[in-house]
Amino acid sequence: MAVQTGTVLVTSDEERAIRDAVAGIAARFGPDYYQQQVDEAGNCAELWDALGANGYLGVHLPEQYGGGGLGMREMAIVVQETAKAGCPLQAMLFSPGVTGTILDRSASAEQKARWLPGVASGRTRLSFAITEPDAGSNAHRISTTARREGDHYVLNGQKVFITGMESAAWVMVVARTNLDETTGRGRLSVFMVDTESPGLSWTPIRTVMNQPDKSHQVFFDDVEVPAQNLIGQENRGLAVAFTGLNTERILTSALCTGIGQYSLNKAVAYANARRVWTQPIGAHQAIAHPLAAAHIHLQAAQLMTDRACELYDAGAEVGELANMAKYLGAGAGLEALDAAVAVHGGNGVTHEYQLATYFWVVRMLNMGPVSKEMILNFVAEHSLGLPRSY
């Protein structure tokens, strides 16, 4: 029987146990700790280690590699509950979420044994590098090249808006290894690159986002990568990458709805406690209705995300639902945060009330890792059968 906990729909005792456990860990840290990590250029190592030590960073990875043997549904719960506690960690999307899942689904047995135990335990952080300055959402225009030379590849090029390089021991890189002579599109491959490799460098991008996980420009200058670090088949890298990109969309929804639930909980508490005249301000429809609408939209986004997780774990095609989950989750999270700031009035934009400090994180996640417009393009073409518009 489905039950409610806060603004989250819980469908089983197992789910409640995972939610309660992760919430209990994250509550020991919370928004004060998160802001301290931002201010001190930390990477939330203590929270990360606590989640890893208790098995939650690898909850979706195979047991033989130190994971929990569960699914994407459970990983989404971990991401959501951590964000709901005021600690939205994008590193969870890119390390165990995207790269961990790609390794699980596309790597060889030797590669899985090499990398997955560290990912599952949290001892090894990974980053993921696909975005480029001149490619944007068009992965076929990737210009970073990987040239085979004997027993290794040589990488040259540049990536942009790559998250978490400062904490990563390895970065998974999508590079062009060939060109399709008919279409002119790049044929891509995926590589695991040691972040201490000679010729690999990065520089932070200054943004307004108030988060410990920084964005970077990453440069490859004759970076040598052993051929054994190729994940999947050469020239088939786009299919390999999309096993993780669909995960990225699903977990982005979980992160955004977690921020939305964090915001909504604070707004409801404030609306019940704050009195300007004789009644709590929550008694007024101008206050209550935006919060009620935010709750409805968060619930709808979670249901879509749950369904995407269910199909993903079953091995079904999940592109449509992953995109729609991201669209709804990112929008619902932003709506709830905006409503919460409005309910708090001037207090909503102060650091003390710990709301507006999350705005740019969730606003950015409405634009990327895939924009609302590209999601609508996908749905128009693949779901509705309309002509391709780009």
Secondary structure, 3 states (H helix, E strand, C coil): CCEEECCEEECCHHHHHHHHHHHHHHHCCHHHHHHHHHHCCCCCHHHHHHHHHCCCCCCCCCHHHCCCCCCHHHHHHHHHHHHHCCCCCHHHHHHHHHHHHHHHHHCCHHHHHHHHHHHHHCCCCEEEECCCCCCCCCHHHCCCEEEEECCEEEEEEEEEEEECCCCCCEEEEEEEEEECCCCCCEEEEEEEEECCCCCEEEEECCCCCCCCCCEEEEEEEEEEEEHHHEECCCCCHHHHHHHHHHHHHHHHHHHHHHHHHHHHHHHHHHHHHCECCCCEHHHCHHHHHHHHHHHHHHHHHHHHHHHHHHHHHCCCCCHHHHHHHHHHHHHHHHHHHHHHHHHHHHHHHCCCCCCHHHHHHHHHHHHCCCCHHHHHHHHHHHHCCCCCCC
